[in-house]
Amino acid sequence: MLEPLFQYIDDHQNQFVQRLKEWVAVQSNSGDHTKWGEVERILNMTAVKIQEMGGTVEFADVGTHQLPSGETVPLPPVILAEFERDPKKATLCIYGHVDVQPAKMADGWTTDPFNLTEIKGNLYGRGATDNKGPVLAWLHAVESYQATEKEIPVNIKLIIEGLEEVGSYGLLELTRKRNDSFFADVDFIVISDNVWATRSPALTYGTRGSSYFFVEVDGPKLDFHSGVYGGSIQEPMSDLIALLGSLLDHTGKILVPGVTDDVAPLTEDERKLYDNISFDLEEMKSVAGVKHFLQDTKEEVLMARWRNPSLSIHGIQGAFSEPGTKTVIPKQVTGKFSIRQVPNMDPPDVERKVKEHLQQVFSTLKSPNRLRVTATVGAKPWVANLKDPQYVAGQRAVREVFGVDPELIREGSTIPIAQNFQEETGKSVMMLPIGGHDDGEHSQNEKISRYNYIEGTKLFAAYFYELSLLK
């Protein structure tokens, strides 16, 4: 059944790479609203491809967005698409996005980030793995059935957006609005928007949530000369350093009282899942460029990255950070940090405890300065049931294509759409990555290997088939 499909995919791989090159060339950076025209261009290219394959496409309006300047601008639409439906078949909804992170040569890229370049079997370009490559792989999997005149074994729907990298503006509201229409007949939702944890293929069953915090300390009305005022006033920067220093210790332990109280306990079944993951500590140290991790064993490192909360301090706005010297006392500084959250932590509860802690620490400083703490994001963590039939189909498809059992992994980053889909639609949700562990999504020299791109396309084709066999 699958061999003709796999042969078609192999025979057309150069065409598939060329198509990815055309998509990567579109600079669909959603973080810059002046590039939203490019976001709409890649959405139109996606729609045309789906329509050429016989699918129907709706551009769903998701409203407007207010910029920091106060200007209100229309949001790029979301694609809702589907192929011919057979009521006797199960229906799969595929989610993907075609916007990308910013990139330029000056960031340290070896090749032009918007000119897909193949070097030693790797396809370098912004969006190659996150997420244009996987979106095209889904479409090519459908194409392989059509071109070999094989009946697609499940009904296919797609929801493709162009604002994932900035928080998927409007998508949650659209999901709620279309729950009784577009999603009504959906049985399964699948997402391929992450990467393997090691060199082995994987299925992802969980992601961490996230809350982002701003700690603003406001002091004198002007920046001051440290030679004139230093030693005579309580400096906002000193207050901020004390506040940030109270958040975690040198072992990475979060010191905010009560924040980790609700973390779900580790069960024996979950612990066993880490035994078969081929995570090489020494290789990871080399990749990361560190001498050691905060934990000693593979299992502890993976749990720290996936199933335990973490707090990271990201920067200080308002401080002097340019090359050279400047003996200034900043009048206002803002510290930025985030907390990655896991089941059963609740973002509003975390926010409350963080604010209470910082206010308490600030009160001990007896500072005349002013403190303001705000939070954004507040995305919940997501965990799927590994006994869900969709995971059975996913495991069978991996074995069919790669000849090995997939590693069952979690993702340390935050992909809010997984939890949103599961919570709002009540449907089965699975993450089926095809990107490699070293693809560098969001980083310089992002890539997907030709092997992962093409074998990933076969995986998606096999997954359609295995899904249809579920009872």
Backbone torsions as a table, in degrees:
resi	resn	phi	psi	omega
1	MET	NA	-46.8	-172.0
2	LEU	-90.2	-20.7	-174.2
3	GLU	-58.6	-44.6	177.0
4	PRO	-61.2	-33.9	178.1
5	LEU	-66.3	-46.3	-179.2
6	PHE	-62.7	-38.6	179.3
7	GLN	-65.4	-41.2	177.8
8	TYR	-60.8	-43.9	-179.1
9	ILE	-63.1	-44.1	177.3
10	ASP	-61.0	-44.7	-176.3
11	ASP	-66.9	-25.2	-175.6
12	HIS	-110.1	16.9	-175.1
13	GLN	-64.0	-36.1	179.1
14	ASN	-64.8	-37.0	176.5
15	GLN	-65.1	-38.9	179.4
16	PHE	-67.4	-37.8	177.3
17	VAL	-66.9	-40.6	178.7
18	GLN	-62.3	-39.9	178.7
19	ARG	-64.3	-40.3	176.7
20	LEU	-63.5	-37.5	177.9
21	LYS	-60.0	-42.1	179.2
22	GLU	-65.1	-37.9	-179.9
23	TRP	-72.8	-41.3	179.6
24	VAL	-62.3	-30.4	-178.7
25	ALA	-64.5	-19.1	178.7
26	VAL	-83.6	118.1	-174.4
27	GLN	-84.5	70.4	-173.3
28	SER	-86.2	57.8	178.7
29	ASN	-76.8	104.2	-176.3
30	SER	-76.0	-13.9	179.1
31	GLY	-72.1	-13.1	178.7
32	ASP	-116.6	109.1	-173.9
33	HIS	-62.9	-20.4	177.1
34	THR	-71.8	-12.0	177.3
35	LYS	-97.3	4.2	-177.1
36	TRP	-65.2	-20.7	172.7
37	GLY	-64.3	-37.7	176.0
38	GLU	-69.4	-35.1	175.0
39	VAL	-60.9	-44.1	179.8
40	GLU	-68.2	-31.0	178.5
41	ARG	-65.4	-43.6	-179.7
42	ILE	-71.7	-30.9	174.7
43	LEU	-64.2	-40.7	177.9
44	ASN	-65.0	-40.1	177.3
45	MET	-62.3	-40.0	178.0
46	THR	-63.4	-45.2	-179.3
47	ALA	-62.4	-42.7	179.8
48	VAL	-61.2	-43.3	179.3
49	LYS	-60.7	-44.9	179.6
50	ILE	-62.6	-43.2	-179.7
51	GLN	-66.5	-38.1	176.8
52	GLU	-61.7	-27.5	179.8
53	MET	-88.1	1.8	177.6
54	GLY	96.8	5.4	179.2
55	GLY	-84.5	159.7	174.2
56	THR	-101.7	145.0	-174.8
57	VAL	-130.2	134.5	169.9
58	GLU	-119.7	133.3	171.3
59	PHE	-92.5	102.6	-175.9
60	ALA	-83.7	127.7	179.2
61	ASP	-73.7	131.4	178.1
62	VAL	-119.3	19.6	170.4
63	GLY	91.8	-151.9	-174.5
64	THR	-125.3	169.8	-179.9
65	HIS	-139.1	138.0	178.5
66	GLN	-93.6	123.3	178.8
67	LEU	-77.4	162.1	177.6
68	PRO	-54.9	-27.1	179.4
69	SER	-72.9	-12.2	-176.1
70	GLY	99.1	-13.4	178.7
71	GLU	-69.0	138.7	176.7
72	THR	-102.5	127.9	-177.0
73	VAL	-127.2	149.5	177.6
74	PRO	-71.4	142.3	178.3
75	LEU	-82.3	146.5	171.5
76	PRO	-57.8	144.4	-176.7
77	PRO	-73.6	171.6	174.7
78	VAL	-110.0	135.1	177.3
79	ILE	-80.8	124.8	168.4
80	LEU	-114.1	114.5	-173.7
81	ALA	-131.7	157.5	173.4
82	GLU	-156.7	154.1	174.2
83	PHE	-100.2	172.5	-174.9
84	GLU	-50.4	134.1	-172.5
85	ARG	-104.5	137.1	173.8
86	ASP	-117.0	115.7	-175.6
87	PRO	-61.7	-15.5	-179.7
88	LYS	-83.3	-12.2	-177.3
89	LYS	-100.1	155.4	171.3
90	ALA	-70.1	154.5	-178.4
91	THR	-114.8	126.1	178.6
92	LEU	-107.9	131.7	174.4
93	CYS	-108.8	123.8	-178.7
94	ILE	-102.3	126.9	175.4
95	TYR	-104.1	141.0	173.2
96	GLY	-158.4	170.7	175.9
97	HIS	-138.7	152.0	-176.2
98	VAL	-121.4	11.2	170.9
99	ASP	-89.8	163.6	-175.0
100	VAL	-136.5	168.8	171.5
101	GLN	-76.1	158.4	175.9
102	PRO	-65.4	155.3	178.1
103	ALA	-161.2	141.5	173.9
104	LYS	-154.2	156.7	-177.3
105	MET	-55.2	-36.4	-176.9
106	ALA	-64.5	-17.4	178.0
107	ASP	-71.9	-14.9	-179.0
108	GLY	116.8	15.5	177.0
109	TRP	-70.2	143.6	175.8
110	THR	-81.4	-32.1	178.9
111	THR	-125.7	164.5	177.4
112	ASP	-58.8	119.4	-175.1
113	PRO	-63.9	-19.2	-178.5
114	PHE	-110.0	18.7	172.8
115	ASN	-127.5	95.8	-175.7
116	LEU	-53.1	123.2	-174.8
117	THR	-126.2	127.0	179.9
118	GLU	-95.6	124.0	177.5
119	ILE	-133.7	117.7	177.4
120	LYS	50.7	44.8	175.1
121	GLY	83.5	1.8	178.0
122	ASN	-109.2	137.8	-178.7
123	LEU	-103.3	102.8	-174.7
124	TYR	-91.8	130.5	177.0
125	GLY	169.0	150.0	-179.7
126	ARG	-68.4	125.2	-178.8
127	GLY	93.9	-3.5	-177.4
128	ALA	-58.0	-43.1	179.1
129	THR	-105.1	-22.4	-174.5
130	ASP	-131.9	86.0	10.6
131	ASN	-143.4	17.6	-176.2
132	LYS	-67.0	-39.5	179.0
133	GLY	-59.0	-52.5	177.8
134	PRO	-62.2	-37.5	178.2
135	VAL	-61.4	-45.3	178.0
136	LEU	-64.7	-36.8	179.3
137	ALA	-61.1	-38.5	175.6
138	TRP	-61.5	-46.7	-178.4
139	LEU	-66.0	-37.1	178.5
140	HIS	-69.2	-31.0	176.4
141	ALA	-64.7	-42.9	176.0
142	VAL	-63.0	-44.2	-179.9
143	GLU	-58.2	-37.3	-177.7
144	SER	-63.6	-35.0	174.9
145	TYR	-68.1	-46.6	-177.3
146	GLN	-62.8	-44.4	-174.7
147	ALA	-69.3	-29.4	179.1
148	THR	-95.3	7.7	177.7
149	GLU	58.0	38.2	173.6
150	LYS	-101.0	139.3	178.7
151	GLU	-69.4	130.0	177.4
152	ILE	-67.0	122.1	-168.3
153	PRO	-75.1	-10.9	177.2
154	VAL	-134.2	158.2	171.1
155	ASN	-73.5	138.8	-176.6
156	ILE	-116.1	125.6	168.1
157	LYS	-120.9	153.2	177.8
158	LEU	-133.5	141.9	170.7
159	ILE	-126.7	110.9	-173.5
160	ILE	-121.0	125.1	-177.8
161	GLU	-119.2	172.4	-179.8
162	GLY	-127.9	20.9	-179.1
163	LEU	-134.5	22.1	-177.5
164	GLU	-60.7	-39.6	-174.5
165	GLU	-69.1	-11.6	177.7
166	VAL	-117.4	14.3	174.1
167	GLY	109.3	10.5	175.1
168	SER	55.6	51.4	178.9
169	TYR	-49.2	127.8	172.4
170	GLY	83.1	-10.8	-173.9
171	LEU	-72.8	-38.1	178.3
172	LEU	-61.7	-44.3	179.8
173	GLU	-64.6	-38.9	178.1
174	LEU	-64.3	-40.7	178.4
175	THR	-59.6	-45.4	179.0
176	ARG	-63.4	-41.6	-177.0
177	LYS	-67.2	-33.6	-176.1
178	ARG	-103.0	12.8	-177.5
179	ASN	-60.9	-35.3	-177.3
180	ASP	-94.3	3.6	179.1
181	SER	-125.0	-80.9	-176.7
182	PHE	-59.4	-42.3	-176.1
183	PHE	-89.5	-4.9	-172.1
184	ALA	-57.8	-41.4	-176.5
185	ASP	-100.1	9.1	-180.0
186	VAL	-76.7	133.2	176.0
187	ASP	-99.6	-36.7	-175.6
188	PHE	-136.3	144.1	173.1
189	ILE	-120.8	130.9	-180.0
190	VAL	-125.9	142.8	-178.0
191	ILE	-129.1	131.6	172.6
192	SER	-123.7	82.3	-174.5
193	ASP	-137.8	32.5	175.2
194	ASN	-149.0	-169.9	-173.8
195	VAL	-130.7	167.3	174.5
196	TRP	-64.9	158.1	178.7
197	ALA	-87.2	-25.0	-177.6
198	THR	-137.6	-156.7	176.8
199	ARG	-81.2	-2.8	-176.7
200	SER	-100.8	147.7	176.7
201	PRO	-62.7	156.5	-172.3
202	ALA	-148.2	160.0	164.8
203	LEU	-116.7	138.0	-177.5
204	THR	-104.9	129.5	-176.9
205	TYR	-119.9	7.3	178.3
206	GLY	-165.2	151.0	173.6
207	THR	-136.4	155.0	176.0
208	ARG	-84.8	152.4	172.4
209	GLY	-88.7	-178.2	-176.8
210	SER	-155.9	143.1	167.3
211	SER	-130.0	138.0	-177.1
212	TYR	-114.0	132.9	-173.6
213	PHE	-120.0	146.2	173.2
214	PHE	-119.9	124.2	179.0
215	VAL	-113.8	105.0	-174.9
216	GLU	-104.2	125.5	174.3
217	VAL	-114.9	120.4	-174.8
218	ASP	-113.2	126.0	-175.4
219	GLY	-121.8	-120.4	-177.4
220	PRO	-63.3	167.5	-174.6
221	LYS	-79.2	-14.0	179.6
222	LEU	-136.1	158.3	166.3
223	ASP	-66.5	140.2	-176.6
224	PHE	-116.5	156.6	173.1
225	HIS	-76.3	126.5	-176.7
226	SER	-68.4	-23.3	177.6
227	GLY	-74.9	-19.9	-178.8
228	VAL	-94.8	-45.4	-173.8
229	TYR	-108.2	-12.1	-177.4
230	GLY	-59.4	130.1	-179.1
231	GLY	92.9	-11.2	-177.5
232	SER	-111.8	-11.8	178.4
233	ILE	-129.8	158.1	175.3
234	GLN	-85.8	114.9	-171.0
235	GLU	-82.7	136.1	177.4
236	PRO	-54.4	-38.0	-179.2
237	MET	-63.6	-40.3	179.0
238	SER	-63.8	-41.2	176.3
239	ASP	-60.7	-45.5	-176.8
240	LEU	-64.6	-41.2	179.0
241	ILE	-61.5	-40.7	178.2
242	ALA	-63.9	-40.3	179.4
243	LEU	-65.6	-48.7	-179.4
244	LEU	-64.8	-36.0	179.8
245	GLY	-68.7	-15.4	-179.8
246	SER	-87.5	-3.1	-172.1
247	LEU	-84.1	-35.5	-179.4
248	LEU	-154.1	160.9	-179.8
249	ASP	-101.2	-174.7	-173.9
250	HIS	-70.8	-13.3	177.5
251	THR	-91.5	-1.5	-177.5
252	GLY	90.4	1.2	179.8
253	LYS	-70.1	129.4	177.9
254	ILE	-74.7	127.8	-174.6
255	LEU	-99.0	-0.8	179.5
256	VAL	-70.6	118.9	-175.4
257	PRO	-57.4	130.3	172.5
258	GLY	84.1	-10.9	-174.0
259	VAL	-63.9	-36.3	-176.5
260	THR	-97.8	7.8	-176.1
261	ASP	-61.8	-32.1	-173.2
262	ASP	-94.5	6.6	-179.5
263	VAL	-61.6	129.6	-178.8
264	ALA	-60.7	134.0	179.9
265	PRO	-67.0	152.0	178.8
266	LEU	-77.8	123.5	177.7
267	THR	-91.2	163.1	179.2
268	GLU	-65.2	-38.4	178.5
269	ASP	-62.1	-41.3	179.1
270	GLU	-68.0	-40.9	-178.6
271	ARG	-58.7	-38.9	-178.0
272	LYS	-64.6	-25.9	-179.0
273	LEU	-62.8	-23.9	-177.3
274	TYR	-81.5	-17.5	-174.7
275	ASP	-63.5	-37.2	-172.1
276	ASN	-96.2	9.8	178.7
277	ILE	-87.6	123.4	-172.6
278	SER	-84.4	55.8	-177.7
279	PHE	-86.8	117.2	-177.2
280	ASP	-96.6	109.9	-176.8
281	LEU	-59.9	-42.9	-177.3
282	GLU	-65.9	-40.5	177.6
283	GLU	-63.4	-42.6	-179.0
284	MET	-66.2	-36.0	175.7
285	LYS	-61.3	-42.6	179.9
286	SER	-65.2	-44.7	179.6
287	VAL	-61.1	-42.3	-177.4
288	ALA	-79.6	-20.0	-178.0
289	GLY	73.7	34.4	179.4
290	VAL	-120.5	155.2	-179.7
291	LYS	-80.6	-32.2	178.3
292	HIS	-160.1	158.5	173.6
293	PHE	-91.8	171.6	178.2
294	LEU	-73.9	-16.3	178.1
295	GLN	-113.9	164.1	-172.5
296	ASP	-99.9	-25.6	-174.3
297	THR	-117.7	160.7	177.0
298	LYS	-53.7	-47.8	-177.2
299	GLU	-62.1	-42.2	-179.0
300	GLU	-66.7	-39.9	179.3
301	VAL	-64.2	-46.5	-178.9
302	LEU	-64.8	-40.3	178.0
303	MET	-64.9	-37.5	178.4
304	ALA	-63.8	-33.7	-177.3
305	ARG	-85.3	-25.6	-169.7
306	TRP	-114.8	-46.7	-167.5
307	ARG	-117.4	1.4	174.7
308	ASN	-114.2	150.7	178.8
309	PRO	-72.4	157.1	175.8
310	SER	-143.6	156.1	177.3
311	LEU	-125.6	128.2	-180.0
312	SER	-126.0	132.7	176.0
313	ILE	-93.5	126.5	-169.4
314	HIS	-104.1	-26.8	-178.6
315	GLY	168.8	174.0	178.3
316	ILE	-129.8	116.9	177.7
317	GLN	-88.5	138.7	179.2
318	GLY	98.7	-15.0	178.4
319	ALA	-83.5	154.7	175.8
320	PHE	-74.1	120.9	-176.2
321	SER	-133.5	8.3	-179.3
322	GLU	-83.9	165.6	176.4
323	PRO	-60.7	154.1	178.1
324	GLY	92.7	-165.6	-176.6
325	THR	-120.1	149.7	176.1
326	LYS	-157.5	111.9	-174.0
327	THR	-88.7	69.9	-175.4
328	VAL	-114.4	147.5	169.3
329	ILE	-104.9	105.3	-178.0
330	PRO	-62.6	138.8	179.6
331	LYS	-76.8	-24.5	-178.8
332	GLN	-147.9	134.6	177.1
333	VAL	-136.3	148.5	-179.5
334	THR	-129.7	117.5	175.7
335	GLY	-87.4	145.5	-177.9
336	LYS	-126.3	129.0	177.2
337	PHE	-150.0	161.9	178.1
338	SER	-134.6	158.1	175.1
339	ILE	-122.4	120.6	173.1
340	ARG	-82.8	127.4	-171.6
341	GLN	-111.3	153.1	-177.2
342	VAL	-131.0	164.6	174.8
343	PRO	-57.8	136.2	6.9
344	ASN	-112.0	39.8	179.4
345	MET	-72.8	147.6	-177.8
346	ASP	-120.8	120.2	-174.8
347	PRO	-51.2	-45.9	178.7
348	PRO	-60.9	-36.7	178.5
349	ASP	-68.0	-41.6	177.4
350	VAL	-61.6	-44.7	179.7
351	GLU	-59.3	-45.2	-179.7
352	ARG	-60.6	-45.9	-177.4
353	LYS	-67.4	-37.3	177.8
354	VAL	-65.0	-45.1	-179.2
355	LYS	-63.8	-42.8	178.9
356	GLU	-62.0	-42.5	-179.7
357	HIS	-62.8	-47.9	-178.1
358	LEU	-65.7	-38.1	176.6
359	GLN	-63.3	-40.2	-179.2
360	GLN	-65.8	-45.4	179.0
361	VAL	-63.7	-41.2	-179.3
362	PHE	-62.6	-36.5	-179.1
363	SER	-64.6	-30.2	-179.8
364	THR	-74.3	-16.0	-179.5
365	LEU	-80.5	-14.4	-178.0
366	LYS	52.7	41.6	-173.5
367	SER	-89.1	140.8	173.9
368	PRO	-79.9	-7.1	-179.6
369	ASN	-74.0	171.1	-176.0
370	ARG	-112.7	136.9	-178.7
371	LEU	-112.3	135.7	173.0
372	ARG	-138.0	127.0	-179.8
373	VAL	-117.7	124.7	177.2
374	THR	-127.9	159.3	-178.9
375	ALA	-134.0	147.8	175.1
376	THR	-132.1	178.0	178.7
377	VAL	72.4	-88.2	179.7
378	GLY	65.2	44.8	-179.4
379	ALA	-88.3	136.5	-178.5
380	LYS	-79.2	154.1	172.3
381	PRO	-72.6	164.4	179.8
382	TRP	-134.2	134.6	173.7
383	VAL	-138.1	132.9	179.4
384	ALA	-99.6	167.0	176.5
385	ASN	-91.6	115.5	-176.9
386	LEU	-67.5	-12.9	176.9
387	LYS	-87.4	-2.8	177.1
388	ASP	-59.1	137.5	-178.5
389	PRO	-54.8	-31.4	-179.3
390	GLN	-60.5	-34.8	178.4
391	TYR	-71.6	-30.1	174.0
392	VAL	-62.8	-47.2	178.5
393	ALA	-62.8	-40.9	179.3
394	GLY	-62.5	-43.0	179.5
395	GLN	-64.5	-41.7	178.9
396	ARG	-63.8	-39.5	-179.9
397	ALA	-65.9	-41.1	177.4
398	VAL	-61.6	-44.7	179.1
399	ARG	-62.1	-37.8	-179.0
400	GLU	-63.7	-41.4	-174.1
401	VAL	-90.0	-42.9	-172.8
402	PHE	-103.9	-12.6	177.5
403	GLY	74.7	14.8	178.7
404	VAL	-137.3	161.2	172.2
405	ASP	-75.3	140.2	178.7
406	PRO	-71.8	148.8	168.7
407	GLU	-74.4	139.0	178.5
408	LEU	-98.6	110.8	-168.4
409	ILE	-125.1	165.6	168.9
410	ARG	-115.9	168.6	-176.4
411	GLU	-118.8	127.7	-177.6
412	GLY	-74.4	-21.4	-178.9
413	SER	-84.7	-176.7	-174.2
414	THR	-112.9	124.4	175.9
415	ILE	-126.1	82.3	-169.6
416	PRO	-56.3	-28.2	-173.2
417	ILE	-63.6	-29.4	179.8
418	ALA	-62.8	-50.4	178.8
419	GLN	-66.0	-39.5	-179.3
420	ASN	-62.2	-46.2	178.9
421	PHE	-61.5	-44.6	-177.2
422	GLN	-65.0	-41.9	-176.2
423	GLU	-74.2	-41.1	-173.7
424	GLU	-82.8	-36.1	-176.0
425	THR	-98.4	-22.3	-176.2
426	GLY	72.8	11.7	-177.4
427	LYS	-89.0	162.6	174.1
428	SER	-69.7	129.9	-179.5
429	VAL	-123.3	133.5	176.7
430	MET	-136.6	148.7	173.2
431	MET	-109.0	126.5	-174.6
432	LEU	-124.4	85.1	-174.9
433	PRO	-76.8	150.8	171.5
434	ILE	-124.4	-7.7	179.8
435	GLY	-75.0	151.0	179.2
436	GLY	-80.4	158.5	-177.0
437	HIS	-64.8	-19.8	-177.4
438	ASP	-110.0	24.7	-175.5
439	ASP	-73.4	-20.7	175.4
440	GLY	67.4	41.1	176.5
441	GLU	-59.0	139.3	-176.8
442	HIS	74.2	-6.5	-174.1
443	SER	-105.7	178.3	172.0
444	GLN	-66.6	149.5	176.1
445	ASN	58.3	39.3	172.6
446	GLU	-56.7	142.3	-179.2
447	LYS	-153.7	166.3	162.2
448	ILE	-133.1	139.4	179.2
449	SER	-73.9	150.4	175.3
450	ARG	-57.5	-38.4	-179.9
451	TYR	-59.4	-50.8	-178.5
452	ASN	-65.5	-38.1	-179.2
453	TYR	-63.5	-46.1	-176.4
454	ILE	-79.3	-46.0	177.9
455	GLU	-67.1	-30.0	175.0
456	GLY	-65.1	-35.8	175.5
457	THR	-63.7	-41.7	175.9
458	LYS	-63.1	-40.0	179.0
459	LEU	-58.5	-44.0	-179.7
460	PHE	-65.0	-39.7	178.1
461	ALA	-63.7	-41.6	178.7
462	ALA	-68.1	-35.4	179.8
463	TYR	-63.6	-41.0	175.6
464	PHE	-55.2	-46.9	-177.0
465	TYR	-64.5	-48.4	-178.0
466	GLU	-64.3	-34.3	178.3
467	LEU	-63.1	-36.7	-177.5
468	SER	-70.3	-19.3	-178.2
469	LEU	-86.4	-8.6	-179.0
470	LEU	-65.5	139.8	178.7
471	LYS	-92.8	NA	NA
